[in-house]
Amino acid sequence: MLHKKPRQYTLEEVSEHTAKDSCWIVLSNIVYDVTEYAKDHPGGSNIIYENAGKDCTDLFNTLHPWINYKKLLQNNLIGYIKKEQPEK
């Protein structure tokens, strides 16, 4: 599912993807489209759907500290969270 070129997203943009047909999460400022992965998640899809559109870093690290999500979800990476620009 790797999109052609990862781009930058705001958390607000990510928060719009909370449906079963468009399910995004953020882990350590990396945006993943987990729409297809959610169906195969060993812990069930509900936990993913309940947290769709959010930064799930703390939750993931609490539940799965031993899992290398960068490798597991490498094909689901669609972008990164934009760094906020300081006001001038």
mmCIF file as gemmi writes it, N, C-alpha and C atoms, coordinates in Angstrom:
data_model
loop_
_atom_site.group_PDB
_atom_site.id
_atom_site.type_symbol
_atom_site.label_atom_id
_atom_site.label_alt_id
_atom_site.label_comp_id
_atom_site.label_asym_id
_atom_site.label_entity_id
_atom_site.label_seq_id
_atom_site.pdbx_PDB_ins_code
_atom_site.Cartn_x
_atom_site.Cartn_y
_atom_site.Cartn_z
_atom_site.occupancy
_atom_site.B_iso_or_equiv
_atom_site.pdbx_formal_charge
_atom_site.auth_seq_id
_atom_site.auth_asym_id
_atom_site.pdbx_PDB_model_num
ATOM 1 N N . MET Axp A 1 ? 0.812 -1.175 0 1 0 ? 1 A 1
ATOM 2 C CA . MET Axp A 1 ? 0 0 0 1 0 ? 1 A 1
ATOM 3 C C . MET Axp A 1 ? 0.865 1.252 0 1 0 ? 1 A 1
ATOM 4 N N . LEU Axp A 2 ? 2.153 1.121 0.007 1 0 ? 2 A 1
ATOM 5 C CA . LEU Axp A 2 ? 3.036 2.277 0.05 1 0 ? 2 A 1
ATOM 6 C C . LEU Axp A 2 ? 2.651 3.259 -1.037 1 0 ? 2 A 1
ATOM 7 N N . HIS Axp A 3 ? 2.326 4.477 -0.631 1 0 ? 3 A 1
ATOM 8 C CA . HIS Axp A 3 ? 1.988 5.518 -1.581 1 0 ? 3 A 1
ATOM 9 C C . HIS Axp A 3 ? 3.262 5.926 -2.299 1 0 ? 3 A 1
ATOM 10 N N . LYS Axp A 4 ? 3.113 6.536 -3.466 1 0 ? 4 A 1
ATOM 11 C CA . LYS Axp A 4 ? 4.272 6.834 -4.298 1 0 ? 4 A 1
ATOM 12 C C . LYS Axp A 4 ? 5.359 7.607 -3.561 1 0 ? 4 A 1
ATOM 13 N N . LYS Axp A 5 ? 4.988 8.709 -2.941 1 0 ? 5 A 1
ATOM 14 C CA . LYS Axp A 5 ? 5.988 9.501 -2.24 1 0 ? 5 A 1
ATOM 15 C C . LYS Axp A 5 ? 5.396 9.983 -0.922 1 0 ? 5 A 1
ATOM 16 N N . PRO Axp A 6 ? 6.018 9.63 0.193 1 0 ? 6 A 1
ATOM 17 C CA . PRO Axp A 6 ? 5.496 10.106 1.472 1 0 ? 6 A 1
ATOM 18 C C . PRO Axp A 6 ? 5.44 11.636 1.485 1 0 ? 6 A 1
ATOM 19 N N . ARG Axp A 7 ? 4.394 12.176 2.096 1 0 ? 7 A 1
ATOM 20 C CA . ARG Axp A 7 ? 4.269 13.623 2.195 1 0 ? 7 A 1
ATOM 21 C C . ARG Axp A 7 ? 4.042 14.015 3.639 1 0 ? 7 A 1
ATOM 22 N N . GLN Axp A 8 ? 3.931 15.285 3.875 1 0 ? 8 A 1
ATOM 23 C CA . GLN Axp A 8 ? 3.718 15.777 5.23 1 0 ? 8 A 1
ATOM 24 C C . GLN Axp A 8 ? 2.24 16.062 5.454 1 0 ? 8 A 1
ATOM 25 N N . TYR Axp A 9 ? 1.772 15.717 6.65 1 0 ? 9 A 1
ATOM 26 C CA . TYR Axp A 9 ? 0.382 15.912 7.043 1 0 ? 9 A 1
ATOM 27 C C . TYR Axp A 9 ? 0.34 16.632 8.383 1 0 ? 9 A 1
ATOM 28 N N . THR Axp A 10 ? -0.764 17.305 8.633 1 0 ? 10 A 1
ATOM 29 C CA . THR Axp A 10 ? -1.01 17.858 9.962 1 0 ? 10 A 1
ATOM 30 C C . THR Axp A 10 ? -1.801 16.82 10.751 1 0 ? 10 A 1
ATOM 31 N N . LEU Axp A 11 ? -1.798 16.953 12.072 1 0 ? 11 A 1
ATOM 32 C CA . LEU Axp A 11 ? -2.619 16.056 12.888 1 0 ? 11 A 1
ATOM 33 C C . LEU Axp A 11 ? -4.096 16.245 12.556 1 0 ? 11 A 1
ATOM 34 N N . GLU Axp A 12 ? -4.468 17.445 12.168 1 0 ? 12 A 1
ATOM 35 C CA . GLU Axp A 12 ? -5.855 17.705 11.774 1 0 ? 12 A 1
ATOM 36 C C . GLU Axp A 12 ? -6.218 16.893 10.527 1 0 ? 12 A 1
ATOM 37 N N . GLU Axp A 13 ? -5.308 16.827 9.558 1 0 ? 13 A 1
ATOM 38 C CA . GLU Axp A 13 ? -5.571 16.019 8.356 1 0 ? 13 A 1
ATOM 39 C C . GLU Axp A 13 ? -5.709 14.542 8.714 1 0 ? 13 A 1
ATOM 40 N N . VAL Axp A 14 ? -4.836 14.069 9.574 1 0 ? 14 A 1
ATOM 41 C CA . VAL Axp A 14 ? -4.891 12.666 9.996 1 0 ? 14 A 1
ATOM 42 C C . VAL Axp A 14 ? -6.214 12.381 10.701 1 0 ? 14 A 1
ATOM 43 N N . SER Axp A 15 ? -6.687 13.327 11.49 1 0 ? 15 A 1
ATOM 44 C CA . SER Axp A 15 ? -7.913 13.122 12.273 1 0 ? 15 A 1
ATOM 45 C C . SER Axp A 15 ? -9.154 12.944 11.403 1 0 ? 15 A 1
ATOM 46 N N . GLU Axp A 16 ? -9.052 13.225 10.123 1 0 ? 16 A 1
ATOM 47 C CA . GLU Axp A 16 ? -10.175 13.041 9.198 1 0 ? 16 A 1
ATOM 48 C C . GLU Axp A 16 ? -10.292 11.591 8.717 1 0 ? 16 A 1
ATOM 49 N N . HIS Axp A 17 ? -9.324 10.752 9.052 1 0 ? 17 A 1
ATOM 50 C CA . HIS Axp A 17 ? -9.281 9.371 8.555 1 0 ? 17 A 1
ATOM 51 C C . HIS Axp A 17 ? -9.564 8.395 9.695 1 0 ? 17 A 1
ATOM 52 N N . THR Axp A 18 ? -10.846 8.3 10.035 1 0 ? 18 A 1
ATOM 53 C CA . THR Axp A 18 ? -11.27 7.492 11.18 1 0 ? 18 A 1
ATOM 54 C C . THR Axp A 18 ? -12.27 6.405 10.799 1 0 ? 18 A 1
ATOM 55 N N . ALA Axp A 19 ? -12.426 6.162 9.512 1 0 ? 19 A 1
ATOM 56 C CA . ALA Axp A 19 ? -13.426 5.191 9.056 1 0 ? 19 A 1
ATOM 57 C C . ALA Axp A 19 ? -12.763 3.871 8.676 1 0 ? 19 A 1
ATOM 58 N N . LYS Axp A 20 ? -13.566 2.83 8.61 1 0 ? 20 A 1
ATOM 59 C CA . LYS Axp A 20 ? -13.037 1.512 8.238 1 0 ? 20 A 1
ATOM 60 C C . LYS Axp A 20 ? -12.476 1.499 6.82 1 0 ? 20 A 1
ATOM 61 N N . ASP Axp A 21 ? -12.941 2.423 5.974 1 0 ? 21 A 1
ATOM 62 C CA . ASP Axp A 21 ? -12.436 2.464 4.6 1 0 ? 21 A 1
ATOM 63 C C . ASP Axp A 21 ? -11.331 3.51 4.411 1 0 ? 21 A 1
ATOM 64 N N . SER Axp A 22 ? -10.955 4.182 5.469 1 0 ? 22 A 1
ATOM 65 C CA . SER Axp A 22 ? -9.85 5.14 5.44 1 0 ? 22 A 1
ATOM 66 C C . SER Axp A 22 ? -9.386 5.357 6.877 1 0 ? 22 A 1
ATOM 67 N N . CYS Axp A 23 ? -8.454 4.534 7.3 1 0 ? 23 A 1
ATOM 68 C CA . CYS Axp A 23 ? -8.05 4.463 8.706 1 0 ? 23 A 1
ATOM 69 C C . CYS Axp A 23 ? -6.551 4.763 8.817 1 0 ? 23 A 1
ATOM 70 N N . TRP Axp A 24 ? -6.232 5.916 9.385 1 0 ? 24 A 1
ATOM 71 C CA . TRP Axp A 24 ? -4.845 6.324 9.543 1 0 ? 24 A 1
ATOM 72 C C . TRP Axp A 24 ? -4.513 6.437 11.025 1 0 ? 24 A 1
ATOM 73 N N . ILE Axp A 25 ? -3.248 6.168 11.348 1 0 ? 25 A 1
ATOM 74 C CA . ILE Axp A 25 ? -2.741 6.392 12.7 1 0 ? 25 A 1
ATOM 75 C C . ILE Axp A 25 ? -1.366 7.039 12.602 1 0 ? 25 A 1
ATOM 76 N N . VAL Axp A 26 ? -0.924 7.59 13.718 1 0 ? 26 A 1
ATOM 77 C CA . VAL Axp A 26 ? 0.407 8.186 13.813 1 0 ? 26 A 1
ATOM 78 C C . VAL Axp A 26 ? 1.184 7.447 14.887 1 0 ? 26 A 1
ATOM 79 N N . LEU Axp A 27 ? 2.417 7.072 14.548 1 0 ? 27 A 1
ATOM 80 C CA . LEU Axp A 27 ? 3.348 6.473 15.507 1 0 ? 27 A 1
ATOM 81 C C . LEU Axp A 27 ? 4.674 7.212 15.372 1 0 ? 27 A 1
ATOM 82 N N . SER Axp A 28 ? 5.079 7.892 16.413 1 0 ? 28 A 1
ATOM 83 C CA . SER Axp A 28 ? 6.342 8.649 16.422 1 0 ? 28 A 1
ATOM 84 C C . SER Axp A 28 ? 6.454 9.592 15.228 1 0 ? 28 A 1
ATOM 85 N N . ASN Axp A 29 ? 5.405 10.351 14.999 1 0 ? 29 A 1
ATOM 86 C CA . ASN Axp A 29 ? 5.345 11.357 13.934 1 0 ? 29 A 1
ATOM 87 C C . ASN Axp A 29 ? 5.364 10.781 12.522 1 0 ? 29 A 1
ATOM 88 N N . ILE Axp A 30 ? 5.133 9.487 12.391 1 0 ? 30 A 1
ATOM 89 C CA . ILE Axp A 30 ? 5.019 8.846 11.083 1 0 ? 30 A 1
ATOM 90 C C . ILE Axp A 30 ? 3.556 8.484 10.88 1 0 ? 30 A 1
ATOM 91 N N . VAL Axp A 31 ? 3.03 8.808 9.694 1 0 ? 31 A 1
ATOM 92 C CA . VAL Axp A 31 ? 1.623 8.551 9.388 1 0 ? 31 A 1
ATOM 93 C C . VAL Axp A 31 ? 1.516 7.236 8.626 1 0 ? 31 A 1
ATOM 94 N N . TYR Axp A 32 ? 0.647 6.361 9.126 1 0 ? 32 A 1
ATOM 95 C CA . TYR Axp A 32 ? 0.418 5.06 8.502 1 0 ? 32 A 1
ATOM 96 C C . TYR Axp A 32 ? -1.048 4.925 8.109 1 0 ? 32 A 1
ATOM 97 N N . ASP Axp A 33 ? -1.283 4.425 6.907 1 0 ? 33 A 1
ATOM 98 C CA . ASP Axp A 33 ? -2.633 4.067 6.472 1 0 ? 33 A 1
ATOM 99 C C . ASP Axp A 33 ? -2.809 2.595 6.834 1 0 ? 33 A 1
ATOM 100 N N . VAL Axp A 34 ? -3.586 2.342 7.876 1 0 ? 34 A 1
ATOM 101 C CA . VAL Axp A 34 ? -3.761 0.975 8.373 1 0 ? 34 A 1
ATOM 102 C C . VAL Axp A 34 ? -5.132 0.404 7.997 1 0 ? 34 A 1
ATOM 103 N N . THR Axp A 35 ? -5.71 0.948 6.945 1 0 ? 35 A 1
ATOM 104 C CA . THR Axp A 35 ? -7.036 0.509 6.504 1 0 ? 35 A 1
ATOM 105 C C . THR Axp A 35 ? -7.072 -0.997 6.285 1 0 ? 35 A 1
ATOM 106 N N . GLU Axp A 36 ? -6.136 -1.524 5.544 1 0 ? 36 A 1
ATOM 107 C CA . GLU Axp A 36 ? -6.106 -2.965 5.259 1 0 ? 36 A 1
ATOM 108 C C . GLU Axp A 36 ? -5.528 -3.755 6.426 1 0 ? 36 A 1
ATOM 109 N N . TYR Axp A 37 ? -4.51 -3.202 7.073 1 0 ? 37 A 1
ATOM 110 C CA . TYR Axp A 37 ? -3.868 -3.91 8.183 1 0 ? 37 A 1
ATOM 111 C C . TYR Axp A 37 ? -4.838 -4.161 9.34 1 0 ? 37 A 1
ATOM 112 N N . ALA Axp A 38 ? -5.735 -3.227 9.591 1 0 ? 38 A 1
ATOM 113 C CA . ALA Axp A 38 ? -6.657 -3.35 10.732 1 0 ? 38 A 1
ATOM 114 C C . ALA Axp A 38 ? -7.416 -4.671 10.7 1 0 ? 38 A 1
ATOM 115 N N . LYS Axp A 39 ? -7.766 -5.126 9.523 1 0 ? 39 A 1
ATOM 116 C CA . LYS Axp A 39 ? -8.534 -6.371 9.377 1 0 ? 39 A 1
ATOM 117 C C . LYS Axp A 39 ? -7.744 -7.589 9.862 1 0 ? 39 A 1
ATOM 118 N N . ASP Axp A 40 ? -6.421 -7.501 9.792 1 0 ? 40 A 1
ATOM 119 C CA . ASP Axp A 40 ? -5.553 -8.621 10.154 1 0 ? 40 A 1
ATOM 120 C C . ASP Axp A 40 ? -4.858 -8.432 11.504 1 0 ? 40 A 1
ATOM 121 N N . HIS Axp A 41 ? -5.136 -7.347 12.195 1 0 ? 41 A 1
ATOM 122 C CA . HIS Axp A 41 ? -4.478 -7.059 13.466 1 0 ? 41 A 1
ATOM 123 C C . HIS Axp A 41 ? -4.758 -8.183 14.467 1 0 ? 41 A 1
ATOM 124 N N . PRO Axp A 42 ? -3.713 -8.792 15.026 1 0 ? 42 A 1
ATOM 125 C CA . PRO Axp A 42 ? -3.902 -9.925 15.936 1 0 ? 42 A 1
ATOM 126 C C . PRO Axp A 42 ? -4.789 -9.615 17.143 1 0 ? 42 A 1
ATOM 127 N N . GLY Axp A 43 ? -4.798 -8.381 17.591 1 0 ? 43 A 1
ATOM 128 C CA . GLY Axp A 43 ? -5.624 -8.009 18.735 1 0 ? 43 A 1
ATOM 129 C C . GLY Axp A 43 ? -7.034 -7.587 18.352 1 0 ? 43 A 1
ATOM 130 N N . GLY Axp A 44 ? -7.368 -7.751 17.089 1 0 ? 44 A 1
ATOM 131 C CA . GLY Axp A 44 ? -8.685 -7.351 16.605 1 0 ? 44 A 1
ATOM 132 C C . GLY Axp A 44 ? -8.656 -5.949 16.017 1 0 ? 44 A 1
ATOM 133 N N . SER Axp A 45 ? -9.59 -5.68 15.162 1 0 ? 45 A 1
ATOM 134 C CA . SER Axp A 45 ? -9.622 -4.392 14.472 1 0 ? 45 A 1
ATOM 135 C C . SER Axp A 45 ? -10.202 -3.265 15.329 1 0 ? 45 A 1
ATOM 136 N N . ASN Axp A 46 ? -11.013 -3.6 16.32 1 0 ? 46 A 1
ATOM 137 C CA . ASN Axp A 46 ? -11.685 -2.55 17.099 1 0 ? 46 A 1
ATOM 138 C C . ASN Axp A 46 ? -10.725 -1.582 17.767 1 0 ? 46 A 1
ATOM 139 N N . ILE Axp A 47 ? -9.637 -2.078 18.331 1 0 ? 47 A 1
ATOM 140 C CA . ILE Axp A 47 ? -8.684 -1.193 19.002 1 0 ? 47 A 1
ATOM 141 C C . ILE Axp A 47 ? -8.088 -0.195 18.012 1 0 ? 47 A 1
ATOM 142 N N . ILE Axp A 48 ? -7.888 -0.62 16.782 1 0 ? 48 A 1
ATOM 143 C CA . ILE Axp A 48 ? -7.36 0.289 15.764 1 0 ? 48 A 1
ATOM 144 C C . ILE Axp A 48 ? -8.43 1.299 15.365 1 0 ? 48 A 1
ATOM 145 N N . TYR Axp A 49 ? -9.646 0.834 15.117 1 0 ? 49 A 1
ATOM 146 C CA . TYR Axp A 49 ? -10.719 1.749 14.725 1 0 ? 49 A 1
ATOM 147 C C . TYR Axp A 49 ? -11.017 2.769 15.824 1 0 ? 49 A 1
ATOM 148 N N . GLU Axp A 50 ? -10.937 2.351 17.078 1 0 ? 50 A 1
ATOM 149 C CA . GLU Axp A 50 ? -11.192 3.264 18.198 1 0 ? 50 A 1
ATOM 150 C C . GLU Axp A 50 ? -10.138 4.361 18.299 1 0 ? 50 A 1
ATOM 151 N N . ASN Axp A 51 ? -8.958 4.105 17.766 1 0 ? 51 A 1
ATOM 152 C CA . ASN Axp A 51 ? -7.859 5.063 17.86 1 0 ? 51 A 1
ATOM 153 C C . ASN Axp A 51 ? -7.465 5.658 16.517 1 0 ? 51 A 1
ATOM 154 N N . ALA Axp A 52 ? -8.25 5.4 15.502 1 0 ? 52 A 1
ATOM 155 C CA . ALA Axp A 52 ? -7.97 5.927 14.162 1 0 ? 52 A 1
ATOM 156 C C . ALA Axp A 52 ? -7.978 7.454 14.184 1 0 ? 52 A 1
ATOM 157 N N . GLY Axp A 53 ? -7.095 8.012 13.385 1 0 ? 53 A 1
ATOM 158 C CA . GLY Axp A 53 ? -7.015 9.461 13.28 1 0 ? 53 A 1
ATOM 159 C C . GLY Axp A 53 ? -6.257 10.119 14.412 1 0 ? 53 A 1
ATOM 160 N N . LYS Axp A 54 ? -5.571 9.326 15.22 1 0 ? 54 A 1
ATOM 161 C CA . LYS Axp A 54 ? -4.884 9.854 16.405 1 0 ? 54 A 1
ATOM 162 C C . LYS Axp A 54 ? -3.409 9.458 16.419 1 0 ? 54 A 1
ATOM 163 N N . ASP Axp A 55 ? -2.678 10.137 17.289 1 0 ? 55 A 1
ATOM 164 C CA . ASP Axp A 55 ? -1.307 9.73 17.586 1 0 ? 55 A 1
ATOM 165 C C . ASP Axp A 55 ? -1.397 8.58 18.582 1 0 ? 55 A 1
ATOM 166 N N . CYS Axp A 56 ? -0.988 7.409 18.152 1 0 ? 56 A 1
ATOM 167 C CA . CYS Axp A 56 ? -1.108 6.185 18.963 1 0 ? 56 A 1
ATOM 168 C C . CYS Axp A 56 ? 0.219 5.75 19.565 1 0 ? 56 A 1
ATOM 169 N N . THR Axp A 57 ? 1.203 6.622 19.55 1 0 ? 57 A 1
ATOM 170 C CA . THR Axp A 57 ? 2.542 6.254 19.999 1 0 ? 57 A 1
ATOM 171 C C . THR Axp A 57 ? 2.545 5.714 21.428 1 0 ? 57 A 1
ATOM 172 N N . ASP Axp A 58 ? 1.97 6.454 22.359 1 0 ? 58 A 1
ATOM 173 C CA . ASP Axp A 58 ? 1.981 6.015 23.764 1 0 ? 58 A 1
ATOM 174 C C . ASP Axp A 58 ? 1.219 4.709 23.948 1 0 ? 58 A 1
ATOM 175 N N . LEU Axp A 59 ? 0.056 4.611 23.331 1 0 ? 59 A 1
ATOM 176 C CA . LEU Axp A 59 ? -0.744 3.388 23.436 1 0 ? 59 A 1
ATOM 177 C C . LEU Axp A 59 ? 0.025 2.2 22.873 1 0 ? 59 A 1
ATOM 178 N N . PHE Axp A 60 ? 0.612 2.374 21.689 1 0 ? 60 A 1
ATOM 179 C CA . PHE Axp A 60 ? 1.356 1.286 21.058 1 0 ? 60 A 1
ATOM 180 C C . PHE Axp A 60 ? 2.523 0.85 21.942 1 0 ? 60 A 1
ATOM 181 N N . ASN Axp A 61 ? 3.286 1.816 22.435 1 0 ? 61 A 1
ATOM 182 C CA . ASN Axp A 61 ? 4.452 1.479 23.255 1 0 ? 61 A 1
ATOM 183 C C . ASN Axp A 61 ? 4.064 0.823 24.574 1 0 ? 61 A 1
ATOM 184 N N . THR Axp A 62 ? 2.885 1.135 25.077 1 0 ? 62 A 1
ATOM 185 C CA . THR Axp A 62 ? 2.394 0.498 26.298 1 0 ? 62 A 1
ATOM 186 C C . THR Axp A 62 ? 2 -0.952 26.039 1 0 ? 62 A 1
ATOM 187 N N . LEU Axp A 63 ? 1.309 -1.186 24.924 1 0 ? 63 A 1
ATOM 188 C CA . LEU Axp A 63 ? 0.8 -2.525 24.626 1 0 ? 63 A 1
ATOM 189 C C . LEU Axp A 63 ? 1.804 -3.429 23.918 1 0 ? 63 A 1
ATOM 190 N N . HIS Axp A 64 ? 2.684 -2.834 23.099 1 0 ? 64 A 1
ATOM 191 C CA . HIS Axp A 64 ? 3.584 -3.628 22.25 1 0 ? 64 A 1
ATOM 192 C C . HIS Axp A 64 ? 5.021 -3.095 22.259 1 0 ? 64 A 1
ATOM 193 N N . PRO Axp A 65 ? 5.658 -2.938 23.398 1 0 ? 65 A 1
ATOM 194 C CA . PRO Axp A 65 ? 6.994 -2.337 23.401 1 0 ? 65 A 1
ATOM 195 C C . PRO Axp A 65 ? 8.048 -3.16 22.659 1 0 ? 65 A 1
ATOM 196 N N . TRP Axp A 66 ? 7.812 -4.413 22.429 1 0 ? 66 A 1
ATOM 197 C CA . TRP Axp A 66 ? 8.784 -5.292 21.781 1 0 ? 66 A 1
ATOM 198 C C . TRP Axp A 66 ? 8.63 -5.331 20.253 1 0 ? 66 A 1
ATOM 199 N N . ILE Axp A 67 ? 7.586 -4.735 19.722 1 0 ? 67 A 1
ATOM 200 C CA . ILE Axp A 67 ? 7.326 -4.838 18.281 1 0 ? 67 A 1
ATOM 201 C C . ILE Axp A 67 ? 7.98 -3.681 17.536 1 0 ? 67 A 1
ATOM 202 N N . ASN Axp A 68 ? 8.659 -3.997 16.445 1 0 ? 68 A 1
ATOM 203 C CA . ASN Axp A 68 ? 9.261 -2.992 15.576 1 0 ? 68 A 1
ATOM 204 C C . ASN Axp A 68 ? 8.209 -2.56 14.557 1 0 ? 68 A 1
ATOM 205 N N . TYR Axp A 69 ? 7.422 -1.548 14.915 1 0 ? 69 A 1
ATOM 206 C CA . TYR Axp A 69 ? 6.332 -1.13 14.03 1 0 ? 69 A 1
ATOM 207 C C . TYR Axp A 69 ? 6.837 -0.514 12.734 1 0 ? 69 A 1
ATOM 208 N N . LYS Axp A 70 ? 8.036 0.059 12.744 1 0 ? 70 A 1
ATOM 209 C CA . LYS Axp A 70 ? 8.562 0.636 11.5 1 0 ? 70 A 1
ATOM 210 C C . LYS Axp A 70 ? 8.748 -0.45 10.449 1 0 ? 70 A 1
ATOM 211 N N . LYS Axp A 71 ? 9.173 -1.619 10.882 1 0 ? 71 A 1
ATOM 212 C CA . LYS Axp A 71 ? 9.318 -2.732 9.946 1 0 ? 71 A 1
ATOM 213 C C . LYS Axp A 71 ? 7.954 -3.349 9.637 1 0 ? 71 A 1
ATOM 214 N N . LEU Axp A 72 ? 7.145 -3.572 10.669 1 0 ? 72 A 1
ATOM 215 C CA . LEU Axp A 72 ? 5.838 -4.193 10.5 1 0 ? 72 A 1
ATOM 216 C C . LEU Axp A 72 ? 4.941 -3.391 9.561 1 0 ? 72 A 1
ATOM 217 N N . LEU Axp A 73 ? 4.983 -2.079 9.685 1 0 ? 73 A 1
ATOM 218 C CA . LEU Axp A 73 ? 4.077 -1.219 8.913 1 0 ? 73 A 1
ATOM 219 C C . LEU Axp A 73 ? 4.778 -0.462 7.783 1 0 ? 73 A 1
ATOM 220 N N . GLN Axp A 74 ? 5.96 -0.915 7.396 1 0 ? 74 A 1
ATOM 221 C CA . GLN Axp A 74 ? 6.72 -0.169 6.392 1 0 ? 74 A 1
ATOM 222 C C . GLN Axp A 74 ? 5.955 0.034 5.086 1 0 ? 74 A 1
ATOM 223 N N . ASN Axp A 75 ? 5.124 -0.919 4.709 1 0 ? 75 A 1
ATOM 224 C CA . ASN Axp A 75 ? 4.361 -0.778 3.471 1 0 ? 75 A 1
ATOM 225 C C . ASN Axp A 75 ? 3.108 0.071 3.643 1 0 ? 75 A 1
ATOM 226 N N . ASN Axp A 76 ? 2.836 0.489 4.876 1 0 ? 76 A 1
ATOM 227 C CA . ASN Axp A 76 ? 1.667 1.315 5.163 1 0 ? 76 A 1
ATOM 228 C C . ASN Axp A 76 ? 2.034 2.778 5.399 1 0 ? 76 A 1
ATOM 229 N N . LEU Axp A 77 ? 3.321 3.08 5.366 1 0 ? 77 A 1
ATOM 230 C CA . LEU Axp A 77 ? 3.781 4.445 5.603 1 0 ? 77 A 1
ATOM 231 C C . LEU Axp A 77 ? 3.326 5.341 4.458 1 0 ? 77 A 1
ATOM 232 N N . ILE Axp A 78 ? 2.636 6.435 4.816 1 0 ? 78 A 1
ATOM 233 C CA . ILE Axp A 78 ? 2.194 7.368 3.772 1 0 ? 78 A 1
ATOM 234 C C . ILE Axp A 78 ? 2.781 8.752 3.958 1 0 ? 78 A 1
ATOM 235 N N . GLY Axp A 79 ? 3.366 9.017 5.12 1 0 ? 79 A 1
ATOM 236 C CA . GLY Axp A 79 ? 3.942 10.337 5.312 1 0 ? 79 A 1
ATOM 237 C C . GLY Axp A 79 ? 4.381 10.59 6.738 1 0 ? 79 A 1
ATOM 238 N N . TYR Axp A 80 ? 4.567 11.876 7.003 1 0 ? 80 A 1
ATOM 239 C CA . TYR Axp A 80 ? 5.093 12.327 8.287 1 0 ? 80 A 1
ATOM 240 C C . TYR Axp A 80 ? 4.266 13.507 8.788 1 0 ? 80 A 1
ATOM 241 N N . ILE Axp A 81 ? 4.272 13.71 10.083 1 0 ? 81 A 1
ATOM 242 C CA . ILE Axp A 81 ? 3.594 14.866 10.66 1 0 ? 81 A 1
ATOM 243 C C . ILE Axp A 81 ? 4.456 16.101 10.412 1 0 ? 81 A 1
ATOM 244 N N . LYS Axp A 82 ? 3.812 17.153 9.922 1 0 ? 82 A 1
ATOM 245 C CA . LYS Axp A 82 ? 4.517 18.412 9.671 1 0 ? 82 A 1
ATOM 246 C C . LYS Axp A 82 ? 5.039 18.975 10.978 1 0 ? 82 A 1
ATOM 247 N N . LYS Axp A 83 ? 6.26 19.435 10.919 1 0 ? 83 A 1
ATOM 248 C CA . LYS Axp A 83 ? 6.811 20.131 12.072 1 0 ? 83 A 1
ATOM 249 C C . LYS Axp A 83 ? 6.235 21.544 12.056 1 0 ? 83 A 1
ATOM 250 N N . GLU Axp A 84 ? 5.801 21.997 13.225 1 0 ? 84 A 1
ATOM 251 C CA . GLU Axp A 84 ? 5.232 23.341 13.294 1 0 ? 84 A 1
ATOM 252 C C . GLU Axp A 84 ? 6.331 24.368 13.075 1 0 ? 84 A 1
ATOM 253 N N . GLN Axp A 85 ? 6.004 25.368 12.274 1 0 ? 85 A 1
ATOM 254 C CA . GLN Axp A 85 ? 6.943 26.445 11.994 1 0 ? 85 A 1
ATOM 255 C C . GLN Axp A 85 ? 6.816 27.507 13.087 1 0 ? 85 A 1
ATOM 256 N N . PRO Axp A 86 ? 7.94 27.974 13.601 1 0 ? 86 A 1
ATOM 257 C CA . PRO Axp A 86 ? 7.857 29.035 14.613 1 0 ? 86 A 1
ATOM 258 C C . PRO Axp A 86 ? 7.274 30.308 13.999 1 0 ? 86 A 1
ATOM 259 N N . GLU Axp A 87 ? 6.467 31.007 14.796 1 0 ? 87 A 1
ATOM 260 C CA . GLU Axp A 87 ? 5.89 32.258 14.312 1 0 ? 87 A 1
ATOM 261 C C . GLU Axp A 87 ? 6.971 33.319 14.276 1 0 ? 87 A 1
ATOM 262 N N . LYS Axp A 88 ? 6.889 34.172 13.245 1 0 ? 88 A 1
ATOM 263 C CA . LYS Axp A 88 ? 7.899 35.233 13.088 1 0 ? 88 A 1
ATOM 264 C C . LYS Axp A 88 ? 7.388 36.533 13.641 1 0 ? 88 A 1
